[in-house]
Amino acid sequence: MFYAPSQLEPLDEFTVTCGNGRVITYEVNVVRQYPRNAFPRRLRPTTHPEMHLITRGGPVDDRARSHRDNTVVYANQTDPLSSSRR
């Protein structure tokens, strides 16, 4: 589970531990906010391991009880050829 992904900034790092114990480190390269009604159908093509974290963001629409936007964190795997075990 990610805590407050919308607070991540470029150059921040985070790790993901896979079910097999492999630990993968990612570095944030950009954070974008999209209106919910204009969310991109395709985020963007990649040629390397990349993660997209998508969460609600922006102002809250009290009437709809929902955020008006989505925040997307784009992060690259820091070393796609290596992994470690915990």
C-alpha positions as CSV (number, residue, x, y, z in Angstrom):
1,M,0.0,0.0,0.0
2,F,1.3,3.5,-0.8
3,Y,0.8,6.3,1.7
4,A,0.0,9.6,0.1
5,P,1.3,9.0,-3.4
6,S,0.1,12.4,-4.5
7,Q,2.8,13.9,-2.1
8,L,5.6,12.3,-4.0
9,E,7.9,14.6,-6.0
10,P,10.5,14.1,-8.8
11,L,13.6,12.3,-7.6
12,D,11.8,10.7,-4.6
13,E,12.4,6.9,-4.4
14,F,10.1,4.2,-3.1
15,T,10.4,0.4,-3.0
16,V,8.0,-2.4,-3.8
17,T,8.3,-5.8,-2.3
18,C,7.0,-8.6,-4.6
19,G,5.4,-11.8,-3.3
20,N,8.6,-13.7,-4.1
21,G,10.6,-11.4,-1.9
22,R,12.1,-9.4,-4.7
23,V,12.5,-5.7,-3.8
24,I,12.3,-3.2,-6.6
25,T,13.2,0.5,-6.3
26,Y,11.6,3.2,-8.4
27,E,12.5,6.9,-8.8
28,V,9.7,9.4,-9.5
29,N,10.3,11.3,-12.6
30,V,7.1,13.3,-12.9
31,V,3.7,13.8,-11.2
32,R,0.7,14.9,-13.2
33,Q,-2.8,15.9,-12.3
34,Y,-5.6,15.2,-14.8
35,P,-9.3,16.2,-14.6
36,R,-11.3,13.1,-14.1
37,N,-13.3,13.8,-17.2
38,A,-10.1,14.2,-19.3
39,F,-8.0,11.3,-17.9
40,P,-5.7,10.0,-20.7
41,R,-6.9,6.7,-22.2
42,R,-3.3,5.7,-22.6
43,L,-0.8,7.0,-20.2
44,R,2.3,6.9,-22.4
45,P,4.5,4.2,-24.0
46,T,7.6,3.1,-22.3
47,T,10.8,1.3,-23.3
48,H,11.9,0.5,-19.8
49,P,10.3,-0.8,-16.5
50,E,8.1,2.0,-15.2
51,M,5.3,2.2,-12.7
52,H,2.2,4.5,-12.8
53,L,0.6,5.2,-9.4
54,I,-2.9,6.6,-9.9
55,T,-4.9,8.2,-7.1
56,R,-7.6,10.7,-6.5
57,G,-6.4,14.3,-6.3
58,G,-7.3,18.0,-6.6
59,P,-10.2,19.7,-5.0
60,V,-13.1,17.8,-3.6
61,D,-16.5,18.1,-5.1
62,D,-18.7,18.1,-2.0
63,R,-21.8,17.4,-4.0
64,A,-20.4,14.3,-5.7
65,R,-18.4,13.4,-2.6
66,S,-15.3,12.8,-4.8
67,H,-12.1,14.5,-5.9
68,R,-12.4,16.3,-9.2
69,D,-9.0,15.1,-10.5
70,N,-6.7,12.1,-10.7
71,T,-3.0,12.3,-9.8
72,V,-0.6,10.1,-11.7
73,V,2.9,9.4,-10.4
74,Y,5.3,8.2,-13.2
75,A,8.4,6.4,-11.8
76,N,11.2,4.5,-13.4
77,Q,12.7,1.3,-12.0
78,T,16.2,2.4,-10.8
79,D,18.1,-0.7,-11.9
80,P,16.0,-3.0,-14.0
81,L,18.7,-5.6,-14.3
82,S,19.2,-6.2,-10.6
83,S,17.0,-7.1,-7.6
84,S,17.5,-7.9,-4.0
85,R,15.7,-10.1,-1.4
86,R,14.6,-9.1,2.0
